[in-house]
């Protein structure tokens, strides 16, 4: 990736998705001086198998965990949209909301879920992926949301969109020096990972596998779309 410090916007459905999808790449950009914003579309209030915890407590816990994880990566700010977990749809409203953040923050890179990933069960991952992709078009073209232009919130065209968990990845980022930061961030999501045995080993093996062809010890891969 380019070494000139710029801005990136990373949009995930749930607290922890950004770290799993792009944590190493985010830490690498942050180390290069980039200004990075996380947007978390839902409050993650269904992400537990613990019968004793209420959705209200869970969503509050997960915001704390997400702030700590973002700080561990060097992310400047986290925006919580607080939609209910599992109920997102790629509505024109969600698309417009993402477009507004893109116009506001003017990122050169936008990261999100690949909504075309086959057999991906979680509906929020698809909804966010589609709404971000469609939001980029609304952010970029001036005849979308013309009222915003009239109050000075003009169009913005990111350089590229990077989709994690990609169906057909075509871009591999070397994150060898940033893997430990990714794991430190992931470990902040205690409510999610405390009951999952072996997750760290599985993620390590996956990152090693993704880097093997290029000779990187650890990598993240994406579908890269030039906007
Ligand atoms: Zn998720």
Boltz pocket constraint, residues with backbone or C-beta under 6 A from the ligand:
constraints:
  - pocket:
      binder: B
      contacts: [[A, 13], [A, 14], [A, 15], [A, 17], [A, 122], [A, 125]]
      max_distance: 6.0
